[in-house]
Amino acid sequence: MRPAIVLFGDSITQGSFRPGGWGAALADTYSRKADVVLRGYGGYNTRWALFLLHHIFPLDSSKPPVATTIFFGANDAALSGRLSERQHVPVDEYKENLKKIVHHLKKWSPTMLIVLITPPPVHVEGRDEYARSLYGESARELPERTNDVTGTYAQQCVQLADELGVRTIDVWSKMQETEGWQKKFLSDGLHLTPEGNAVVYQEVIRVFSEAWLCAEEMPYDFPHHSVIDGSNPKKAFEQRCI
């Protein structure tokens, strides 16, 4: 049975299996070696994610995933008193919610590779442009997210990972290292372009490989076709590759 890698997060995870998505690329990389399981929930914050833990990660199961990515914060960082305030979670609670998720996973499997991913940066003008394209010039007067506030959430995510001894990917900082990141990596000021997805994919692969989950070093679940003898195929299957 193949090991499982679970991608747990909001819409940026939910959409990761679309063409050019980071989850689809990950599934391709681990093809025939691990099953990449998508558990993304558009619009969710960490407060709502806690209600899913026992359903997605049941502690009574004997088959925990070998790795889980936790990719929340883009919705938690929505500003209170603005258009998306229903999704807002105070930054201290955001950090505490992430801690509860990590502790739950560690309780299920102390050896699981856990990777926290920060929310990506926010391009306010891009969000405004997207809103106007949907609702007209009077779509909104004030931004529902800002990059500075989202950066605070990203910092807490990185800090928590260090405190708990788990891996982290600082997407917020990484993307802003590239000139023109606003349009290059973000399609609507928040969600990812194919290039933005590529950044996440490359960072996840890097962290997985630096840990102990390098795809190139993992065996196939069953023999590669090149080792199957056409006249005696049974021989290749006598010892199953796991």
N, C-alpha and C positions, 0 to 999 in steps of 0.2 A: 504494500500500500504506500502510495506516495505521501511524503510529508506535505503539510499545508502551510501556506503563507497567507495570512489574513490582512487585508487592507481595510482599516476601520477609520471612517471619517465622514466629512460632510459632502457637499456637492462636488468639491474638487477631487474627492475620491470616487464619488458616484459616477462622475463623467470620465473616469480614467481609463475605461475600456472602450471609449469611442476611438475612431481612427486618429492616430497620432497621440493617443493617451499614454500616460506613464504606466498605468496598470496593464494595458495591453502589451506594451513593450516588455514589462516584467514577466508576464505570462509567457511570452515568446522566448525570452531568455531562459526560463526555467522549464520549458517544454520537455515533457517526458521525465522530468526530474523532481518537480514539486508542483502541486496544484495551487495556483494563486486565486484566493477566494475573495470576491468583492463584497464588502459590507459598507457601502457609502450611502449616506442619507442626506439628500439635499436640504438645505435650510436648517439643519440641526446644529445645536450648540452642545457644549459639554454637559450642561444640566440635563438636557433631554437624552443625551447619549447614555447617561447612567442607568436609565430605565431599560436599556437594551442589553446590558452586560450579561445578565443571567440567561438571556435567550441566545445570544451569539456565542458567549463563552461559558457554557454550563460547567460548573465545577465537578459535577458527577460524571462527566465524560472522561473516558480513559485515553482519548486521542486529542490532546491539545495541539495546536499548531506549533511549528518549530519557530515561527517568527510572526510578529504582528507590528504593523505600522499604525500609529495613532496620529491622525492629521485633522485636528480641530483648532478653532480660534478665529477663523475669518468671520463667523457669525457672532461669536461671543463678543468680539470687538466692535460690533455695531453700537453706535452712540445712543445713549439714553436720551429720550426726549425728541428723537428724530424719527424718520420714516420707518426704520427697521428696529425700533426699540424693543419689540416683542422678543427679538433674538438676543438682546444684550444680556451679558453675564458679567458682573464686576470682576476685575482682573484677579483679585484675591480668591474669589470663588472659582474662577477658571483654573487657577493653579491647583486648588484643592481638589477639584473634580478630576483633573488629569492624574493627580496623585492616587485617587481612589481607583481609577481605571488601571493604573500600573500595578497597584497592590493586588487588585483582583486577578490580574493576569499572572503575577508572580505566585500567588497562592495556588493557582491552577497548575503552573509549571515553573519551578524555580530556574529551569534551564532555557526557557523561551527567550529568544532574541527580541527585545522590545525596542522600537525606534519611535521616538517622539519627533514629529515634524511641525515646525512653526507655521503659522499662517503666512501666506505670501504678502508682499507689499501691496499697498493700495494706491492706485492712481486716481485721485479725486476727479480730475477733469475727464478722465475716461469714463468714470461712473456717471458723471453728469451728462456726458454726450450720449451714453447708452440710455439713460432715463428719458432724455429728450427725444431719442429715436422712437421710443415706445409711447410716450405720453404727451409729446409736444413741448414747446418752449417753456411752458409754465409747469414743467414736471415737478420741480422742487426748488426751493430757494437755498436750503442749507444741506451740506453733505451728510450722508447717513453713516459714513465711515471716513476716517482720515489715516494717513500713513503713520503719523506720529503715534497715535493711540494704538494702532495695530502693532507697531514696533514694541510698545510696552508689553503687550501680550506675548510677543515673540521672545522677548528677554526673559519673561517669567517661565516660559516653556523650556528655554535653554538652561536656566538656573535650576529648575526642578529636575531635569535629566541629570545634571551634575550631582545634585543632592541624593538622588535615588540610584545612581550608578548605572543608568541606562544610556543607550545611544541617542543622539539627537541630530537632526538636520535643520540648520538655520536657513530656511528658504528665503525668509525676509531679507536677511543680509546678503546671501549669495546672489540673488537676482539683481540687487542694486549695485553690484560690482560692475555690471555691464552697462555701458552708455546706451541710452535709449530703451532701457528696460521697460518703460511704461507702455510702449506699443509693441515691443518685440515679444514680451513674455505674457502680457495681459490682453485678453480679447475685449473686455468690457470694464477695465479698471480693477477687476477682482479675479475673474476666472482665467484659466490658462489658455494660451495659444499652443499650437504644436511645439513651438520653441520653448515655451514655458514648461510644458509637460516633459520635454527632453531634459531640462535642468533637474526636475524632480527625479526622473528616472535615473539619470547619471549619478545623482547623490545617493539614492537608495542602493544602487548597485555598488557604489563605492563603500558605503557603510556595511552592507551585507558581506562584501568580500573581505573587508578589514576585520570583520568578526570571524565567522566560521562557516558562512553560507555562500561560498563562491560557487556559482553555477558550473564553471568549467571543471571544478574538482569533484562534482557530485556524479554518481553513477546513474545510468539510465535505469528506469524501472524494469525493463525487459531488454534482452540482447539487441544490439544494433544489427540492422539487417545484413551488414557486411560480414558478420561472423556466423551467419546461418548457412549451413551446408545444404544446398538444394537437394542433395540425394539422401541426406540424413538430418533433417531439421530438428528432430527430437533432441539430439545431443546438445544443441545450444540452449535448450530450455530445461535441461536436467538440473542446472543450478541457476535459479532465478536471481536476477540482479535487483537488489533493493537498496 
